[in-house]
Amino acid sequence: MLLAANAPPRLPPPFQPAESASRPQPRPTPPASAPERVAIDLGGEEPSAALPEQIDILVPPPAPEAANAALIKECEDQQEAGVVAGEIVVCRALVVDTSQLYSGSREAWLKNYAERTQNVGTIAPPDVAGAGIFRGPATISGLCFIGPCPDKPALMIDIEAIPLPPAGSDAERVGQGLSPVETDNAPLSDDSRQRLEAELGLPAVEEAAPKK
């Protein structure tokens, strides 16, 4: 009796609803099967099983300088042998292909590099004109907006404004179709002498009497 009194009380089993006790266990679902593949006839558009054609878009590298030097040396040897054999051998100049370069050519790259590095590290002189000052030739007057535009004006000479040459000068003689006087001591013609005497007001020269 003492042992029965000291024993812990027995709890009733947990309550289970009648529905859960009578519900059947779910059946395992079978694995889903892969869908059946059906071949479709594409006719002439069906792709072939061959590999596609490969195209090399890379530029072939240029021949090294050593290979070019060897070709030049070989051609020079053939040229010397052709002199002995009486044959003419012409060696062409090997030019390095620069079409694949970004700048186009070595000269263009050097020019671009010189322009970019000009006055690098030096202090530029101050601009005394300041910002907003017009520079360069005028672009307002003398423009031709509707073509064809005329060429630059030719040199206009007013011939009538040129003064007349002095009397008896070479310019006057050339204008009259005569040859210029070679020297100052050259004899004058009768017409030139008479004109000079009239302009200077000289008296008429008497003819010398013949000597007896």
C-alpha positions in Angstrom: 0.0 0.0 0.0 2.8 2.4 0.7 4.5 1.7 -2.7 1.2 2.3 -4.5 0.8 5.6 -2.7 4.3 6.8 -3.6 4.2 5.8 -7.3 3.6 8.7 -9.8 0.1 9.0 -11.2 -0.5 7.4 -14.6 -1.5 9.9 -17.4 -4.0 8.8 -20.0 -2.8 8.4 -23.6 -2.9 11.4 -25.8 -6.2 12.0 -27.5 -6.4 11.1 -31.2 -9.3 12.2 -33.4 -11.2 9.4 -35.1 -10.6 10.8 -38.6 -6.8 10.8 -38.3 -6.8 7.4 -36.9 -8.9 6.0 -39.7 -7.2 8.0 -42.7 -5.2 5.7 -45.0 -1.6 6.5 -45.7 -0.9 8.3 -49.1 0.5 6.2 -51.8 3.9 7.1 -53.3 3.6 8.9 -56.7 5.5 7.2 -59.6 8.3 9.2 -61.2 7.3 11.4 -64.1 8.4 9.9 -67.4 10.2 12.1 -70.1 7.9 13.3 -72.9 8.2 11.4 -76.1 10.1 13.2 -78.8 8.6 13.1 -82.3 10.9 13.9 -85.3 9.7 16.7 -87.6 10.6 16.6 -91.3 12.2 20.0 -92.3 12.7 19.1 -95.9 15.5 21.0 -97.6 16.1 23.2 -94.6 17.3 20.4 -92.4 20.8 21.3 -91.0 23.6 19.1 -92.0 25.8 17.3 -89.5 29.0 18.7 -91.1 31.0 21.3 -89.2 30.5 24.9 -90.4 33.2 26.4 -92.6 35.9 28.3 -90.6 37.1 31.7 -91.9 40.3 33.2 -90.6 39.8 36.9 -90.2 43.2 37.6 -88.6 45.7 39.5 -90.6 48.8 37.4 -91.3 51.8 38.9 -89.4 54.4 40.6 -91.5 57.7 38.9 -92.2 60.4 39.8 -89.7 63.3 42.0 -90.7 65.7 39.1 -90.6 63.7 37.3 -93.3 63.5 40.4 -95.5 67.3 40.9 -95.1 67.9 37.3 -96.2 65.7 37.8 -99.3 67.6 41.0 -100.2 70.9 39.2 -99.7 69.9 36.3 -101.9 68.7 38.7 -104.6 71.9 40.7 -104.5 73.9 37.4 -104.9 71.8 36.5 -108.0 72.3 40.0 -109.3 76.1 39.7 -109.1 75.9 36.3 -110.7 73.8 37.7 -113.5 76.4 40.3 -114.3 78.9 37.6 -115.0 76.4 35.5 -117.0 75.2 38.6 -118.9 71.7 38.5 -117.4 69.8 41.4 -115.8 68.4 40.7 -112.3 66.2 43.4 -110.7 65.7 43.3 -107.0 62.5 44.8 -105.7 62.3 46.9 -102.6 60.6 45.2 -99.7 58.2 47.7 -98.1 56.8 47.0 -94.6 53.0 46.8 -94.7 51.7 49.4 -92.4 48.0 49.2 -93.4 47.2 47.2 -90.3 48.6 49.8 -87.9 46.2 52.0 -86.0 47.9 55.3 -87.1 48.3 54.2 -90.7 52.0 54.5 -91.0 55.1 55.1 -88.9 55.4 58.7 -90.2 51.9 59.5 -89.2 52.5 58.0 -85.8 55.7 60.0 -85.3 53.9 63.2 -86.4 51.0 62.5 -84.0 53.4 61.8 -81.1 55.4 65.0 -81.8 52.2 67.1 -81.7 51.0 65.4 -78.5 54.3 65.8 -76.7 55.1 69.3 -78.0 56.2 71.7 -75.1 55.6 69.0 -72.6 56.9 70.1 -69.2 57.4 73.7 -70.2 55.3 76.7 -69.2 53.3 78.0 -72.1 53.6 81.8 -72.7 50.6 83.9 -71.6 47.9 84.7 -74.1 48.1 88.5 -74.3 45.1 88.8 -76.6 42.8 87.1 -74.1 39.8 85.0 -74.6 37.2 86.1 -77.2 39.6 88.0 -79.4 39.1 87.4 -83.1 42.0 85.5 -84.7 42.6 84.7 -88.4 41.5 86.3 -91.6 38.2 88.2 -91.8 35.2 86.1 -92.7 32.4 88.7 -93.2 33.0 90.7 -96.3 34.2 89.4 -99.7 32.5 86.0 -99.3 30.9 84.0 -102.1 27.9 82.0 -100.8 26.3 80.9 -104.1 28.7 79.1 -106.5 30.5 79.0 -108.7 32.7 81.5 -107.0 35.2 83.5 -109.1 38.9 83.1 -108.7 41.1 85.6 -106.9 41.1 89.0 -108.5 43.9 89.5 -111.0 46.4 92.4 -110.8 44.7 95.4 -112.3 47.0 98.0 -113.9 45.6 101.3 -115.2 47.7 101.8 -118.4 46.3 105.3 -119.0 47.6 106.5 -115.6 51.2 105.6 -116.5 53.1 108.8 -117.4 54.6 109.2 -120.9 58.3 108.4 -121.2 60.7 111.3 -121.6 61.6 112.2 -125.1 64.6 110.5 -126.6 64.6 107.8 -123.9 64.9 104.1 -124.5 61.3 103.6 -123.4 60.1 106.0 -126.0 62.2 104.3 -128.7 60.9 100.9 -127.7 57.3 102.2 -127.8 57.9 103.4 -131.3 59.3 100.1 -132.4 62.9 101.2 -132.4 65.9 99.5 -130.7 67.1 101.1 -127.5 70.3 103.1 -127.5 73.2 100.8 -126.5 75.3 103.5 -124.7 75.0 107.1 -123.7 77.6 108.1 -126.3 75.8 106.4 -129.2 74.9 108.8 -132.0 71.4 110.0 -132.2 69.2 109.8 -135.2 68.3 112.9 -137.1 64.7 112.9 -135.7 66.0 112.5 -132.1 68.5 115.3 -132.6 66.0 117.7 -134.0 63.5 116.9 -131.2 66.1 117.5 -128.5 67.3 120.7 -130.1 63.7 122.0 -130.2 63.0 121.0 -126.6 66.2 122.6 -125.3 65.9 125.7 -127.5 69.4 125.2 -129.1 70.3 127.3 -132.1 70.6 125.6 -135.4 74.1 124.4 -136.2 75.6 125.9 -139.2 77.2 123.6 -141.6 80.9 124.0 -141.7 82.3 125.3 -144.9 84.4 122.8 -146.8 88.2 123.4 -146.4 90.1 124.6 -149.4 
